[in-house]
Amino acid sequence: MNPQDLKAVVVGAGWAGEGHTKALQHCGVEVVAICARRQEIVDKVASNLGIAIASTNWEETL
């Protein structure tokens, strides 16, 4: 399986979540959504990293 065949959801938009997202994207994994507790934070990170879905509800995102 190629990394380009994988899709991921990242839970957490702090320094670790943002770092993991960048690493996944660097490897060719498509990060389709990111979740965090505060909508304004997750919106900013999603916008900066080109992620279409930004949510505060991880259960709905999955």
N, CA, C and O atoms as a Tripos MOL2 file, in Angstrom:
@<TRIPOS>MOLECULE
protein
  248   247    62     0     0
PROTEIN
NO_CHARGES

@<TRIPOS>ATOM
      1 N           0.8460   -1.1750    0.0000 N.3       1 MET1
      2 CA          0.0000    0.0000    0.0000 C.3       1 MET1
      3 C           0.8910    1.2380    0.0000 C.2       1 MET1
      4 O           1.8570    1.3210    0.7590 O.2       1 MET1
      5 N           0.5640    2.1690   -0.8360 N.am      2 ASN2
      6 CA          1.2970    3.4330   -0.9070 C.3       2 ASN2
      7 C           0.7270    4.4310    0.0840 C.2       2 ASN2
      8 O          -0.4740    4.3980    0.3530 O.2       2 ASN2
      9 N           1.5490    5.3200    0.6390 N.am      3 PRO3
     10 CA          1.0210    6.3560    1.5310 C.3       3 PRO3
     11 C          -0.0580    7.2020    0.8600 C.2       3 PRO3
     12 O          -0.9510    7.7140    1.5350 O.2       3 PRO3
     13 N           0.0170    7.3520   -0.4640 N.am      4 GLN4
     14 CA         -0.9730    8.1530   -1.1780 C.3       4 GLN4
     15 C          -2.3530    7.5030   -1.1430 C.2       4 GLN4
     16 O          -3.3520    8.1690   -1.4160 O.2       4 GLN4
     17 N          -2.4250    6.2190   -0.8130 N.am      5 ASP5
     18 CA         -3.6940    5.5030   -0.7150 C.3       5 ASP5
     19 C          -4.3430    5.6780    0.6540 C.2       5 ASP5
     20 O          -5.4930    5.2830    0.8460 O.2       5 ASP5
     21 N          -3.6230    6.2630    1.6040 N.am      6 LEU6
     22 CA         -4.1140    6.3930    2.9750 C.3       6 LEU6
     23 C          -4.7650    7.7440    3.2110 C.2       6 LEU6
     24 O          -4.3610    8.7600    2.6450 O.2       6 LEU6
     25 N          -5.7860    7.7290    4.0650 N.am      7 LYS7
     26 CA         -6.4280    8.9610    4.5150 C.3       7 LYS7
     27 C          -6.4280    8.9360    6.0380 C.2       7 LYS7
     28 O          -6.4870    7.8710    6.6520 O.2       7 LYS7
     29 N          -6.3600   10.1280    6.6450 N.am      8 ALA8
     30 CA         -6.2800   10.1990    8.1000 C.3       8 ALA8
     31 C          -7.1240   11.3370    8.6470 C.2       8 ALA8
     32 O          -7.3920   12.3280    7.9680 O.2       8 ALA8
     33 N          -7.5350   11.1610    9.8970 N.am      9 VAL9
     34 CA         -8.1530   12.2140   10.6960 C.3       9 VAL9
     35 C          -7.2220   12.4300   11.8790 C.2       9 VAL9
     36 O          -6.8190   11.4700   12.5360 O.2       9 VAL9
     37 N          -6.8790   13.6730   12.1530 N.am     10 VAL10
     38 CA         -6.0070   13.9970   13.2800 C.3      10 VAL10
     39 C          -6.8590   14.6070   14.3820 C.2      10 VAL10
     40 O          -7.6280   15.5380   14.1430 O.2      10 VAL10
     41 N          -6.7170   14.0750   15.5860 N.am     11 VAL11
     42 CA         -7.4210   14.6200   16.7470 C.3      11 VAL11
     43 C          -6.4040   15.4000   17.5580 C.2      11 VAL11
     44 O          -5.4470   14.8380   18.0900 O.2      11 VAL11
     45 N          -6.6240   16.6960   17.6430 N.am     12 GLY12
     46 CA         -5.7210   17.6000   18.3380 C.3      12 GLY12
     47 C          -5.1180   18.5870   17.3640 C.2      12 GLY12
     48 O          -4.5890   18.2020   16.3210 O.2      12 GLY12
     49 N          -5.2000   19.8640   17.7070 N.am     13 ALA13
     50 CA         -4.6760   20.9120   16.8250 C.3      13 ALA13
     51 C          -3.6170   21.7530   17.5240 C.2      13 ALA13
     52 O          -3.3110   22.8640   17.0890 O.2      13 ALA13
     53 N          -3.0610   21.2260   18.6020 N.am     14 GLY14
     54 CA         -1.9640   21.9100   19.2790 C.3      14 GLY14
     55 C          -0.6620   21.6190   18.5550 C.2      14 GLY14
     56 O          -0.6730   21.1780   17.4050 O.2      14 GLY14
     57 N           0.4550   21.8620   19.2160 N.am     15 TRP15
     58 CA          1.7480   21.6830   18.5560 C.3      15 TRP15
     59 C           1.9560   20.2460   18.1010 C.2      15 TRP15
     60 O           2.5120   20.0180   17.0270 O.2      15 TRP15
     61 N           1.5250   19.2810   18.8900 N.am     16 ALA16
     62 CA          1.7190   17.8750   18.5100 C.3      16 ALA16
     63 C           0.8110   17.4890   17.3490 C.2      16 ALA16
     64 O           1.2590   16.8530   16.3950 O.2      16 ALA16
     65 N          -0.4540   17.8670   17.4220 N.am     17 GLY17
     66 CA         -1.3830   17.5530   16.3360 C.3      17 GLY17
     67 C          -0.9710   18.1990   15.0330 C.2      17 GLY17
     68 O          -1.0430   17.5800   13.9710 O.2      17 GLY17
     69 N          -0.5390   19.4430   15.1170 N.am     18 GLU18
     70 CA         -0.0890   20.1490   13.9190 C.3      18 GLU18
     71 C           1.1780   19.4910   13.3620 C.2      18 GLU18
     72 O           1.3220   19.3350   12.1500 O.2      18 GLU18
     73 N           2.0800   19.1140   14.2470 N.am     19 GLY19
     74 CA          3.3040   18.4420   13.8100 C.3      19 GLY19
     75 C           3.0350   17.0880   13.1740 C.2      19 GLY19
     76 O           3.6290   16.7500   12.1500 O.2      19 GLY19
     77 N           2.1420   16.3130   13.7790 N.am     20 HIS20
     78 CA          1.7880   15.0170   13.2030 C.3      20 HIS20
     79 C           1.1130   15.1930   11.8440 C.2      20 HIS20
     80 O           1.3600   14.4230   10.9170 O.2      20 HIS20
     81 N           0.2630   16.2090   11.7350 N.am     21 THR21
     82 CA         -0.4110   16.4720   10.4630 C.3      21 THR21
     83 C           0.5990   16.7890    9.3710 C.2      21 THR21
     84 O           0.5180   16.2510    8.2670 O.2      21 THR21
     85 N           1.5420   17.6570    9.6760 N.am     22 LYS22
     86 CA          2.5700   18.0090    8.6910 C.3      22 LYS22
     87 C           3.3850   16.7810    8.2910 C.2      22 LYS22
     88 O           3.7110   16.6100    7.1170 O.2      22 LYS22
     89 N           3.7130   15.9320    9.2540 N.am     23 ALA23
     90 CA          4.4920   14.7250    8.9590 C.3      23 ALA23
     91 C           3.7040   13.7730    8.0640 C.2      23 ALA23
     92 O           4.2510   13.2160    7.1120 O.2      23 ALA23
     93 N           2.4340   13.5890    8.3640 N.am     24 LEU24
     94 CA          1.5950   12.7270    7.5270 C.3      24 LEU24
     95 C           1.5060   13.2630    6.1090 C.2      24 LEU24
     96 O           1.6550   12.5120    5.1450 O.2      24 LEU24
     97 N           1.2620   14.5660    5.9800 N.am     25 GLN25
     98 CA          1.1700   15.1740    4.6590 C.3      25 GLN25
     99 C           2.4930   15.0490    3.9090 C.2      25 GLN25
    100 O           2.5030   14.8010    2.7040 O.2      25 GLN25
    101 N           3.5920   15.2170    4.6060 N.am     26 HIS26
    102 CA          4.9170   15.0970    3.9870 C.3      26 HIS26
    103 C           5.1390   13.6910    3.4180 C.2      26 HIS26
    104 O           5.8130   13.5260    2.4010 O.2      26 HIS26
    105 N           4.5680   12.6870    4.0810 N.am     27 CYS27
    106 CA          4.7030   11.2990    3.6280 C.3      27 CYS27
    107 C           3.7040   10.9390    2.5320 C.2      27 CYS27
    108 O           3.7450    9.8310    1.9970 O.2      27 CYS27
    109 N           2.8100   11.8610    2.1950 N.am     28 GLY28
    110 CA          1.8390   11.6020    1.1400 C.3      28 GLY28
    111 C           0.4860   11.1260    1.6180 C.2      28 GLY28
    112 O          -0.3720   10.7920    0.7990 O.2      28 GLY28
    113 N           0.2720   11.0860    2.9240 N.am     29 VAL29
    114 CA         -1.0270   10.6980    3.4700 C.3      29 VAL29
    115 C          -1.9730   11.8870    3.3600 C.2      29 VAL29
    116 O          -1.5980   13.0140    3.6840 O.2      29 VAL29
    117 N          -3.2010   11.6380    2.9020 N.am     30 GLU30
    118 CA         -4.1960   12.7090    2.8100 C.3      30 GLU30
    119 C          -4.8820   12.8780    4.1690 C.2      30 GLU30
    120 O          -5.5940   11.9800    4.6180 O.2      30 GLU30
    121 N          -4.6740   14.0060    4.8130 N.am     31 VAL31
    122 CA         -5.3630   14.3140    6.0640 C.3      31 VAL31
    123 C          -6.6780   14.9790    5.6760 C.2      31 VAL31
    124 O          -6.6950   16.1110    5.1920 O.2      31 VAL31
    125 N          -7.7780   14.2640    5.8940 N.am     32 VAL32
    126 CA         -9.0830   14.7410    5.4270 C.3      32 VAL32
    127 C          -9.8040   15.5920    6.4590 C.2      32 VAL32
    128 O         -10.7070   16.3530    6.1120 O.2      32 VAL32
    129 N          -9.4150   15.4730    7.7290 N.am     33 ALA33
    130 CA        -10.0790   16.2470    8.7780 C.3      33 ALA33
    131 C          -9.1620   16.3880    9.9790 C.2      33 ALA33
    132 O          -8.2510   15.5890   10.1970 O.2      33 ALA33
    133 N          -9.4340   17.4380   10.7540 N.am     34 ILE34
    134 CA         -8.7230   17.6570   12.0100 C.3      34 ILE34
    135 C          -9.7420   18.0990   13.0520 C.2      34 ILE34
    136 O         -10.6600   18.8620   12.7520 O.2      34 ILE34
    137 N          -9.5750   17.6180   14.2660 N.am     35 CYS35
    138 CA        -10.5060   17.9210   15.3580 C.3      35 CYS35
    139 C          -9.7570   18.5210   16.5380 C.2      35 CYS35
    140 O          -8.5990   18.1900   16.7880 O.2      35 CYS35
    141 N         -10.4300   19.4020   17.2530 N.am     36 ALA36
    142 CA         -9.8840   19.9800   18.4810 C.3      36 ALA36
    143 C         -11.0400   20.4840   19.3340 C.2      36 ALA36
    144 O         -12.1850   20.5120   18.8850 O.2      36 ALA36
    145 N         -10.7380   20.8770   20.5560 N.am     37 ARG37
    146 CA        -11.7840   21.3500   21.4660 C.3      37 ARG37
    147 C         -12.3530   22.7070   21.0860 C.2      37 ARG37
    148 O         -13.5470   22.9530   21.2560 O.2      37 ARG37
    149 N         -11.5000   23.5920   20.5690 N.am     38 ARG38
    150 CA        -11.9360   24.9630   20.2800 C.3      38 ARG38
    151 C         -12.0060   25.1910   18.7760 C.2      38 ARG38
    152 O         -11.0190   25.0220   18.0600 O.2      38 ARG38
    153 N         -13.1930   25.5770   18.3090 N.am     39 GLN39
    154 CA        -13.4240   25.7240   16.8750 C.3      39 GLN39
    155 C         -12.4950   26.7470   16.2340 C.2      39 GLN39
    156 O         -12.0110   26.5290   15.1230 O.2      39 GLN39
    157 N         -12.2360   27.8680   16.9220 N.am     40 GLU40
    158 CA        -11.3950   28.9020   16.3170 C.3      40 GLU40
    159 C          -9.9610   28.4120   16.0980 C.2      40 GLU40
    160 O          -9.3080   28.8050   15.1310 O.2      40 GLU40
    161 N          -9.4820   27.5620   16.9880 N.am     41 ILE41
    162 CA         -8.1320   27.0050   16.8440 C.3      41 ILE41
    163 C          -8.0860   26.0030   15.6980 C.2      41 ILE41
    164 O          -7.1980   26.0680   14.8480 O.2      41 ILE41
    165 N          -9.0250   25.0930   15.6730 N.am     42 VAL42
    166 CA         -9.0230   24.0560   14.6390 C.3      42 VAL42
    167 C          -9.2800   24.6580   13.2570 C.2      42 VAL42
    168 O          -8.7460   24.1660   12.2630 O.2      42 VAL42
    169 N         -10.0850   25.7090   13.1840 N.am     43 ASP43
    170 CA        -10.3090   26.3870   11.9000 C.3      43 ASP43
    171 C          -9.0100   26.9830   11.3680 C.2      43 ASP43
    172 O          -8.7100   26.8790   10.1780 O.2      43 ASP43
    173 N          -8.2490   27.6030   12.2520 N.am     44 LYS44
    174 CA         -6.9910   28.2340   11.8490 C.3      44 LYS44
    175 C          -5.9840   27.1940   11.3620 C.2      44 LYS44
    176 O          -5.3580   27.3750   10.3180 O.2      44 LYS44
    177 N          -5.8300   26.1210   12.1050 N.am     45 VAL45
    178 CA         -4.8780   25.0780   11.7320 C.3      45 VAL45
    179 C          -5.3040   24.4140   10.4210 C.2      45 VAL45
    180 O          -4.4720   24.1830    9.5430 O.2      45 VAL45
    181 N          -6.5860   24.1090   10.2890 N.am     46 ALA46
    182 CA         -7.0780   23.4830    9.0570 C.3      46 ALA46
    183 C          -6.8310   24.3800    7.8560 C.2      46 ALA46
    184 O          -6.4180   23.9070    6.7980 O.2      46 ALA46
    185 N          -7.0790   25.6580    8.0140 N.am     47 SER47
    186 CA         -6.8550   26.6060    6.9230 C.3      47 SER47
    187 C          -5.3770   26.6710    6.5480 C.2      47 SER47
    188 O          -5.0310   26.6640    5.3670 O.2      47 SER47
    189 N          -4.5150   26.7340    7.5490 N.am     48 ASN48
    190 CA         -3.0690   26.8140    7.3020 C.3      48 ASN48
    191 C          -2.5120   25.5660    6.6180 C.2      48 ASN48
    192 O          -1.5490   25.6480    5.8550 O.2      48 ASN48
    193 N          -3.1210   24.4090    6.8950 N.am     49 LEU49
    194 CA         -2.5920   23.1460    6.3760 C.3      49 LEU49
    195 C          -3.3990   22.5870    5.2060 C.2      49 LEU49
    196 O          -3.0970   21.5010    4.7100 O.2      49 LEU49
    197 N          -4.4180   23.3130    4.7620 N.am     50 GLY50
    198 CA         -5.2000   22.8730    3.6070 C.3      50 GLY50
    199 C          -6.0940   21.6750    3.8740 C.2      50 GLY50
    200 O          -6.2600   20.8120    3.0130 O.2      50 GLY50
    201 N          -6.6680   21.6250    5.0690 N.am     51 ILE51
    202 CA         -7.5530   20.5220    5.4410 C.3      51 ILE51
    203 C          -8.9930   21.0080    5.3370 C.2      51 ILE51
    204 O          -9.3450   22.0520    5.8870 O.2      51 ILE51
    205 N          -9.8260   20.2440    4.6290 N.am     52 ALA52
    206 CA        -11.1880   20.6820    4.3250 C.3      52 ALA52
    207 C         -12.1260   20.6640    5.5320 C.2      52 ALA52
    208 O         -12.9890   21.5330    5.6520 O.2      52 ALA52
    209 N         -11.9690   19.6920    6.4200 N.am     53 ILE53
    210 CA        -12.9110   19.5310    7.5300 C.3      53 ILE53
    211 C         -12.2200   19.8880    8.8430 C.2      53 ILE53
    212 O         -11.1860   19.3200    9.1930 O.2      53 ILE53
    213 N         -12.8140   20.8450    9.5640 N.am     54 ALA54
    214 CA        -12.3360   21.2520   10.8890 C.3      54 ALA54
    215 C         -13.5060   21.1100   11.8490 C.2      54 ALA54
    216 O         -14.5570   21.7150   11.6370 O.2      54 ALA54
    217 N         -13.3400   20.3270   12.8920 N.am     55 SER55
    218 CA        -14.4660   20.0040   13.7600 C.3      55 SER55
    219 C         -14.0550   19.9920   15.2260 C.2      55 SER55
    220 O         -12.8750   19.8870   15.5600 O.2      55 SER55
    221 N         -15.0540   20.1030   16.0870 N.am     56 THR56
    222 CA        -14.8330   19.9290   17.5200 C.3      56 THR56
    223 C         -15.4330   18.6090   18.0040 C.2      56 THR56
    224 O         -15.3820   18.3040   19.1960 O.2      56 THR56
    225 N         -15.9960   17.8290   17.0900 N.am     57 ASN57
    226 CA        -16.6290   16.5660   17.4620 C.3      57 ASN57
    227 C         -15.9520   15.4150   16.7160 C.2      57 ASN57
    228 O         -16.2440   15.1670   15.5460 O.2      57 ASN57
    229 N         -15.0590   14.7240   17.3930 N.am     58 TRP58
    230 CA        -14.3100   13.6540   16.7340 C.3      58 TRP58
    231 C         -15.2020   12.4900   16.3290 C.2      58 TRP58
    232 O         -14.9370   11.8290   15.3240 O.2      58 TRP58
    233 N         -16.2570   12.2300   17.0990 N.am     59 GLU59
    234 CA        -17.1440   11.1140   16.7710 C.3      59 GLU59
    235 C         -17.8690   11.3500   15.4510 C.2      59 GLU59
    236 O         -17.9780   10.4390   14.6310 O.2      59 GLU59
    237 N         -18.3630   12.5610   15.2440 N.am     60 GLU60
    238 CA        -19.0340   12.8800   13.9840 C.3      60 GLU60
    239 C         -18.0430   12.8740   12.8230 C.2      60 GLU60
    240 O         -18.3870   12.4710   11.7120 O.2      60 GLU60
    241 N         -16.8370   13.3110   13.0740 N.am     61 THR61
    242 CA        -15.8260   13.3660   12.0230 C.3      61 THR61
    243 C         -15.4820   11.9720   11.5170 C.2      61 THR61
    244 O         -15.3020   11.7690   10.3170 O.2      61 THR61
    245 N         -15.3920   11.0130   12.4340 N.am     62 LEU62
    246 CA        -15.0870    9.6380   12.0190 C.3      62 LEU62
    247 C         -16.2520    9.0420   11.2810 C.2      62 LEU62
    248 O         -16.1870    7.8900   10.8510 O.2      62 LEU62
@<TRIPOS>BOND
     1     1     2 1
     2     2     3 1
     3     3     4 2
     4     3     5 am
     5     5     6 1
     6     6     7 1
     7     7     8 2
     8     7     9 am
     9     9    10 1
    10    10    11 1
    11    11    12 2
    12    11    13 am
    13    13    14 1
    14    14    15 1
    15    15    16 2
    16    15    17 am
    17    17    18 1
    18    18    19 1
    19    19    20 2
    20    19    21 am
    21    21    22 1
    22    22    23 1
    23    23    24 2
    24    23    25 am
    25    25    26 1
    26    26    27 1
    27    27    28 2
    28    27    29 am
    29    29    30 1
    30    30    31 1
    31    31    32 2
    32    31    33 am
    33    33    34 1
    34    34    35 1
    35    35    36 2
    36    35    37 am
    37    37    38 1
    38    38    39 1
    39    39    40 2
    40    39    41 am
    41    41    42 1
    42    42    43 1
    43    43    44 2
    44    43    45 am
    45    45    46 1
    46    46    47 1
    47    47    48 2
    48    47    49 am
    49    49    50 1
    50    50    51 1
    51    51    52 2
    52    51    53 am
    53    53    54 1
    54    54    55 1
    55    55    56 2
    56    55    57 am
    57    57    58 1
    58    58    59 1
    59    59    60 2
    60    59    61 am
    61    61    62 1
    62    62    63 1
    63    63    64 2
    64    63    65 am
    65    65    66 1
    66    66    67 1
    67    67    68 2
    68    67    69 am
    69    69    70 1
    70    70    71 1
    71    71    72 2
    72    71    73 am
    73    73    74 1
    74    74    75 1
    75    75    76 2
    76    75    77 am
    77    77    78 1
    78    78    79 1
    79    79    80 2
    80    79    81 am
    81    81    82 1
    82    82    83 1
    83    83    84 2
    84    83    85 am
    85    85    86 1
    86    86    87 1
    87    87    88 2
    88    87    89 am
    89    89    90 1
    90    90    91 1
    91    91    92 2
    92    91    93 am
    93    93    94 1
    94    94    95 1
    95    95    96 2
    96    95    97 am
    97    97    98 1
    98    98    99 1
    99    99   100 2
   100    99   101 am
   101   101   102 1
   102   102   103 1
   103   103   104 2
   104   103   105 am
   105   105   106 1
   106   106   107 1
   107   107   108 2
   108   107   109 am
   109   109   110 1
   110   110   111 1
   111   111   112 2
   112   111   113 am
   113   113   114 1
   114   114   115 1
   115   115   116 2
   116   115   117 am
   117   117   118 1
   118   118   119 1
   119   119   120 2
   120   119   121 am
   121   121   122 1
   122   122   123 1
   123   123   124 2
   124   123   125 am
   125   125   126 1
   126   126   127 1
   127   127   128 2
   128   127   129 am
   129   129   130 1
   130   130   131 1
   131   131   132 2
   132   131   133 am
   133   133   134 1
   134   134   135 1
   135   135   136 2
   136   135   137 am
   137   137   138 1
   138   138   139 1
   139   139   140 2
   140   139   141 am
   141   141   142 1
   142   142   143 1
   143   143   144 2
   144   143   145 am
   145   145   146 1
   146   146   147 1
   147   147   148 2
   148   147   149 am
   149   149   150 1
   150   150   151 1
   151   151   152 2
   152   151   153 am
   153   153   154 1
   154   154   155 1
   155   155   156 2
   156   155   157 am
   157   157   158 1
   158   158   159 1
   159   159   160 2
   160   159   161 am
   161   161   162 1
   162   162   163 1
   163   163   164 2
   164   163   165 am
   165   165   166 1
   166   166   167 1
   167   167   168 2
   168   167   169 am
   169   169   170 1
   170   170   171 1
   171   171   172 2
   172   171   173 am
   173   173   174 1
   174   174   175 1
   175   175   176 2
   176   175   177 am
   177   177   178 1
   178   178   179 1
   179   179   180 2
   180   179   181 am
   181   181   182 1
   182   182   183 1
   183   183   184 2
   184   183   185 am
   185   185   186 1
   186   186   187 1
   187   187   188 2
   188   187   189 am
   189   189   190 1
   190   190   191 1
   191   191   192 2
   192   191   193 am
   193   193   194 1
   194   194   195 1
   195   195   196 2
   196   195   197 am
   197   197   198 1
   198   198   199 1
   199   199   200 2
   200   199   201 am
   201   201   202 1
   202   202   203 1
   203   203   204 2
   204   203   205 am
   205   205   206 1
   206   206   207 1
   207   207   208 2
   208   207   209 am
   209   209   210 1
   210   210   211 1
   211   211   212 2
   212   211   213 am
   213   213   214 1
   214   214   215 1
   215   215   216 2
   216   215   217 am
   217   217   218 1
   218   218   219 1
   219   219   220 2
   220   219   221 am
   221   221   222 1
   222   222   223 1
   223   223   224 2
   224   223   225 am
   225   225   226 1
   226   226   227 1
   227   227   228 2
   228   227   229 am
   229   229   230 1
   230   230   231 1
   231   231   232 2
   232   231   233 am
   233   233   234 1
   234   234   235 1
   235   235   236 2
   236   235   237 am
   237   237   238 1
   238   238   239 1
   239   239   240 2
   240   239   241 am
   241   241   242 1
   242   242   243 1
   243   243   244 2
   244   243   245 am
   245   245   246 1
   246   246   247 1
   247   247   248 2
@<TRIPOS>SUBSTRUCTURE
     1 MET1         2 RESIDUE 1 A MET
     2 ASN2         6 RESIDUE 1 A ASN
     3 PRO3        10 RESIDUE 1 A PRO
     4 GLN4        14 RESIDUE 1 A GLN
     5 ASP5        18 RESIDUE 1 A ASP
     6 LEU6        22 RESIDUE 1 A LEU
     7 LYS7        26 RESIDUE 1 A LYS
     8 ALA8        30 RESIDUE 1 A ALA
     9 VAL9        34 RESIDUE 1 A VAL
    10 VAL10       38 RESIDUE 1 A VAL
    11 VAL11       42 RESIDUE 1 A VAL
    12 GLY12       46 RESIDUE 1 A GLY
    13 ALA13       50 RESIDUE 1 A ALA
    14 GLY14       54 RESIDUE 1 A GLY
    15 TRP15       58 RESIDUE 1 A TRP
    16 ALA16       62 RESIDUE 1 A ALA
    17 GLY17       66 RESIDUE 1 A GLY
    18 GLU18       70 RESIDUE 1 A GLU
    19 GLY19       74 RESIDUE 1 A GLY
    20 HIS20       78 RESIDUE 1 A HIS
    21 THR21       82 RESIDUE 1 A THR
    22 LYS22       86 RESIDUE 1 A LYS
    23 ALA23       90 RESIDUE 1 A ALA
    24 LEU24       94 RESIDUE 1 A LEU
    25 GLN25       98 RESIDUE 1 A GLN
    26 HIS26      102 RESIDUE 1 A HIS
    27 CYS27      106 RESIDUE 1 A CYS
    28 GLY28      110 RESIDUE 1 A GLY
    29 VAL29      114 RESIDUE 1 A VAL
    30 GLU30      118 RESIDUE 1 A GLU
    31 VAL31      122 RESIDUE 1 A VAL
    32 VAL32      126 RESIDUE 1 A VAL
    33 ALA33      130 RESIDUE 1 A ALA
    34 ILE34      134 RESIDUE 1 A ILE
    35 CYS35      138 RESIDUE 1 A CYS
    36 ALA36      142 RESIDUE 1 A ALA
    37 ARG37      146 RESIDUE 1 A ARG
    38 ARG38      150 RESIDUE 1 A ARG
    39 GLN39      154 RESIDUE 1 A GLN
    40 GLU40      158 RESIDUE 1 A GLU
    41 ILE41      162 RESIDUE 1 A ILE
    42 VAL42      166 RESIDUE 1 A VAL
    43 ASP43      170 RESIDUE 1 A ASP
    44 LYS44      174 RESIDUE 1 A LYS
    45 VAL45      178 RESIDUE 1 A VAL
    46 ALA46      182 RESIDUE 1 A ALA
    47 SER47      186 RESIDUE 1 A SER
    48 ASN48      190 RESIDUE 1 A ASN
    49 LEU49      194 RESIDUE 1 A LEU
    50 GLY50      198 RESIDUE 1 A GLY
    51 ILE51      202 RESIDUE 1 A ILE
    52 ALA52      206 RESIDUE 1 A ALA
    53 ILE53      210 RESIDUE 1 A ILE
    54 ALA54      214 RESIDUE 1 A ALA
    55 SER55      218 RESIDUE 1 A SER
    56 THR56      222 RESIDUE 1 A THR
    57 ASN57      226 RESIDUE 1 A ASN
    58 TRP58      230 RESIDUE 1 A TRP
    59 GLU59      234 RESIDUE 1 A GLU
    60 GLU60      238 RESIDUE 1 A GLU
    61 THR61      242 RESIDUE 1 A THR
    62 LEU62      246 RESIDUE 1 A LEU
